[in-house]
Amino acid sequence: MLKAFDRIDMQATTERAVALARTTLQIESDAIVALHARLATDDSVGRAVALLLQCKGRVVVSGIGKSGHIARKIAATLASTGTPALFVHPAEAAHGDLGMVTSEDAFIAISYSGESSELMAIMPVVKRMGGVLISMTGKPNSSLAQLADVHLDVSVEKEACPLNLAPTASTTVTLALGDALAVALLDLRGFKEEDFARSHPGGALGRRLLTHVHDVMRSGERVPQVSVQASLLQALEEMTKKGMGMTAVVDADDRPVGVFTDGDLRRMFERVQDFTQVAIRDVMHAQPRSIAPERLAVDAVAVMEQFRINQMLVVDADGKLVGALHIHDLTQAKVI
């Protein structure tokens, strides 16, 4: 016996699904375009951003249901872009979590109807605290909108839901406006890549912008180096011992004057018969590539890629050898 889904006309189903998907995206896109046009004559976003910039505490974002999910995302975006923020569930706030909110905080309340009972139950307390209240609703005449110091209109002509019931276009618009607030605050605070990295130390960008050469370089006894007076055999012994595929060649003041790599060794087999008679100064590469220990590790990657090398020396401000980098060190540190 065939199950119900076995009798489905897959081609018709696919076509219907694609049509509905396109309609949904069009409705939500139109809603954002309408919001964009509305802001051309509405200064509410500017006033809200000004109040948030003046906030000495944190930005508390709250909402329930689908608005709660959007509120949580907006709080997370604000926090990761330089505006201290947190999400508070309105029902939990009414049972003690409102103690996390202070008079120095700004409160963003999100409710499309502007009449959410859970939010409205805590609004009198929030107002008595004396902090800033910003509302995001689809009803400018709602109770929540009237209580707010600034009301942000997130109304939409219709939801993408065919029943015009499930929050779809309205949540998209609210989320987009939350992103707009975060981006405006980010820019006005002078938030930079380095600041973003500090709040994302576990991410790829954090590693790129927070990892310095001195964090990943090999130092001390792990750095292969021989005197400029050394023989080629002594250099080969040092290379074998340190396992970096190269050795630095330094003068009496520990300043690199050259480098010798395993690639140089392979090329020597074609023209040298007796390695015991070769001095390292005669076969090394003079003026080797180097980098300062305080530089970002990603800068070392750029140099290595530009000159197609796998190792690099690290020298201090006096030009003395203090470390060495291998491309594998940068890979293990996940800089690459």
C-alpha positions in Angstrom: 0.0 0.0 0.0 1.4 3.4 -1.0 1.9 5.9 1.7 0.5 9.4 1.3 3.8 11.0 0.3 4.4 8.3 -2.3 1.4 9.6 -4.2 2.7 13.2 -4.3 3.4 14.7 -7.6 7.0 15.6 -6.9 7.3 18.0 -9.9 4.2 19.9 -8.9 5.3 20.0 -5.3 8.7 21.3 -6.2 7.2 24.0 -8.4 4.8 25.0 -5.7 7.5 25.1 -3.1 9.8 27.3 -5.2 6.9 29.7 -6.0 6.0 30.0 -2.3 9.7 30.6 -1.4 10.0 33.3 -4.0 6.8 34.9 -2.7 8.0 34.8 0.9 11.3 36.4 0.0 9.6 39.1 -2.1 7.2 40.0 0.7 10.0 40.2 3.2 12.2 42.2 0.8 9.4 44.6 0.1 8.9 45.1 3.8 12.5 46.1 4.3 12.4 48.4 1.3 9.3 50.1 2.8 11.2 50.5 6.1 14.1 52.0 4.3 11.8 54.5 2.6 10.1 55.3 5.9 13.3 56.2 7.6 14.0 58.9 5.1 11.4 61.1 6.9 11.6 59.5 10.3 14.3 60.6 12.7 13.5 58.0 15.4 16.5 55.8 14.6 18.8 58.8 15.0 17.2 59.7 18.3 17.4 56.1 19.5 21.1 55.8 18.5 21.9 59.1 20.3 20.3 57.8 23.5 22.1 54.5 23.3 25.4 56.3 22.8 24.8 58.2 26.0 23.9 55.1 27.9 26.3 54.6 30.8 25.1 51.1 31.6 24.1 48.3 29.3 21.4 47.9 26.7 18.8 45.5 27.9 16.7 43.9 25.1 13.5 42.1 25.9 10.6 40.4 24.0 8.5 37.2 24.2 7.7 34.6 21.6 9.1 35.2 18.2 9.9 38.8 19.3 12.0 37.3 22.1 14.1 35.3 19.6 14.7 38.5 17.7 15.5 40.4 20.8 18.1 37.8 21.9 19.8 38.1 18.5 19.8 41.9 18.6 21.3 41.8 22.1 24.0 39.4 20.9 24.8 41.6 17.8 25.1 44.7 20.0 27.3 43.0 22.5 29.7 41.7 19.8 30.0 45.1 18.1 31.0 47.3 21.1 27.7 48.0 22.9 27.4 46.0 26.1 24.0 44.3 26.0 22.0 41.4 27.3 18.7 39.7 26.8 16.1 39.6 29.6 13.0 37.4 29.2 10.0 39.5 30.3 8.3 36.7 32.2 11.5 35.9 34.1 12.0 39.6 34.7 8.7 39.8 36.5 9.9 37.1 38.8 13.3 38.5 39.8 15.4 38.9 36.7 14.5 42.6 36.6 17.1 43.0 39.3 19.7 42.8 36.5 18.4 46.1 35.1 19.7 49.4 36.6 18.8 53.1 36.2 21.8 53.5 34.0 20.7 50.9 31.5 18.7 51.5 28.3 15.8 49.2 27.7 14.7 48.0 24.3 11.2 46.4 24.4 10.1 44.5 21.3 6.5 43.6 20.7 4.8 43.8 17.3 1.3 44.4 18.8 2.8 46.7 21.5 0.4 45.1 23.9 2.3 42.0 25.1 1.0 41.3 28.6 4.4 40.0 29.8 6.2 43.1 28.6 3.5 45.5 29.8 3.6 44.0 33.3 7.2 45.1 33.8 7.0 48.5 32.0 5.9 50.5 35.0 9.0 49.3 37.0 11.3 50.0 34.0 9.9 53.5 33.7 10.2 54.1 37.5 13.9 53.2 37.3 14.4 56.3 35.1 16.4 54.7 32.4 15.9 55.1 28.6 13.0 53.1 27.1 13.0 52.4 23.4 10.2 50.4 21.9 10.0 48.4 18.6 6.4 47.8 17.6 4.2 47.6 14.5 1.6 49.8 16.2 2.6 53.4 16.8 -0.5 54.0 18.9 0.0 50.9 21.1 0.5 51.1 24.9 4.2 50.2 24.6 4.9 52.8 21.9 3.2 55.5 24.0 5.3 54.7 27.0 8.6 54.8 25.2 11.1 57.7 25.0 11.6 56.7 21.4 9.4 54.4 19.3 10.8 52.5 16.3 8.1 51.6 13.8 8.6 48.1 12.4 5.1 47.7 10.8 4.7 45.7 7.7 1.9 45.7 5.1 1.4 41.9 5.5 3.2 38.9 6.8 4.7 36.4 4.4 2.6 33.7 6.0 -0.3 32.8 3.6 -2.6 33.1 6.6 -1.1 36.5 7.5 -0.6 35.2 11.0 2.8 33.8 11.7 5.4 36.5 12.3 7.6 36.4 9.2 8.0 39.8 7.5 7.6 41.6 10.8 10.4 39.7 12.5 12.6 40.1 9.4 12.1 43.9 9.5 12.7 44.0 13.3 15.9 42.1 13.0 17.1 44.3 10.1 16.4 47.4 12.1 18.2 45.9 15.1 21.2 45.3 12.8 20.9 49.0 11.6 21.1 50.2 15.2 24.2 48.0 15.9 26.0 49.1 12.8 25.3 52.8 13.5 26.6 52.4 17.1 29.6 50.5 15.9 30.6 53.2 13.5 29.9 56.1 15.9 31.9 54.4 18.7 34.9 54.0 16.3 34.8 50.2 16.7 37.6 48.6 14.8 38.6 45.2 13.6 40.9 44.8 16.6 37.9 45.5 18.9 35.8 42.9 17.1 38.6 40.4 17.5 38.8 40.9 21.2 35.2 39.9 21.6 35.7 37.0 19.3 38.9 35.4 20.5 37.8 31.9 19.5 37.0 32.8 15.9 39.2 33.0 12.9 39.2 36.8 12.9 40.2 36.8 16.5 43.2 34.5 15.8 44.2 36.7 12.8 44.1 40.0 14.7 45.2 38.9 18.2 48.0 36.5 17.4 51.4 38.1 17.2 54.7 36.6 15.8 56.1 36.2 19.4 53.1 34.1 20.3 53.9 31.4 17.7 57.6 31.7 16.9 60.3 29.3 18.0 62.8 30.8 20.4 65.8 30.0 22.5 67.4 26.6 21.8 64.7 25.8 19.3 66.0 28.3 16.8 68.5 26.8 14.3 71.6 29.1 13.9 75.2 28.8 13.1 78.1 31.3 13.0 79.1 32.8 9.8 82.4 31.0 10.3 80.7 27.6 10.3 81.2 24.9 7.7 78.3 23.6 5.6 78.5 20.3 7.6 78.0 22.2 10.8 75.0 23.9 9.3 73.5 20.6 8.1 74.0 19.2 11.6 72.1 22.2 13.1 69.3 21.9 10.6 68.9 18.2 11.3 68.9 18.8 15.1 66.3 21.6 15.0 64.0 20.2 12.3 63.0 23.5 10.7 64.4 22.8 7.2 66.7 25.7 7.5 69.3 27.5 9.7 70.1 31.1 10.3 73.6 32.3 9.8 74.6 35.0 12.3 77.5 37.3 13.0 79.3 37.8 16.3 76.5 40.1 17.5 73.8 37.5 16.8 72.5 39.5 13.8 71.4 37.3 10.8 73.6 37.7 7.8 72.1 34.8 5.8 70.0 31.7 5.8 70.4 28.3 4.4 67.5 26.0 3.6 66.9 22.3 2.6 66.0 23.6 -0.8 69.4 25.2 -1.1 70.9 21.9 -0.2 69.1 20.0 -2.9 70.2 22.4 -5.5 73.8 22.0 -4.3 73.9 18.4 -5.3 74.1 19.4 -8.9 77.3 21.4 -8.6 79.2 20.4 -5.4 81.2 17.2 -5.1 82.8 17.5 -1.7 80.6 19.1 1.0 83.4 18.9 3.6 85.2 21.7 1.9 82.3 24.2 1.7 81.9 27.1 4.1 78.3 28.2 4.9 79.1 31.8 4.0 79.7 30.7 0.4 76.3 29.0 -0.1 73.9 30.9 2.2 71.3 33.4 1.0 72.4 36.9 2.2 69.9 39.4 3.5 67.3 36.9 4.6 63.6 37.8 5.0 62.8 38.7 8.6 60.0 40.1 10.8 59.7 41.8 14.2 58.2 39.7 17.1 55.5 42.3 17.8 54.1 42.1 14.3 50.8 40.2 13.7 51.3 36.6 12.7 49.1 37.2 9.7 51.7 39.7 8.4 54.2 36.9 8.4 51.8 34.7 6.4 51.5 37.5 3.8 55.3 37.8 3.5 55.7 34.0 3.2 53.1 33.8 0.5 54.5 36.8 -1.4 58.0 35.4 -1.6 57.0 31.7 -1.6 59.1 30.8 1.5 58.2 28.4 4.3 60.5 29.8 7.0 61.3 33.3 8.3 63.6 34.7 10.9 62.4 36.9 13.7 64.6 39.8 14.7 64.3 42.5 17.4 64.6 46.3 17.1 68.4 45.9 17.2 68.4 43.5 14.4 69.3 40.5 16.6 67.9 37.1 16.0 65.3 36.2 18.6 63.2 33.6 16.9 62.2 31.7 13.8 58.9 30.9 12.1 57.9 27.9 10.0 54.7 27.9 8.0 53.6 24.8 10.0 53.7 26.9 13.2 51.2 29.3 11.7 49.0 26.5 10.5 49.0 24.9 13.9 48.1 28.2 15.5 45.2 28.4 13.0 46.4 31.7 11.7 46.2 30.2 8.2 
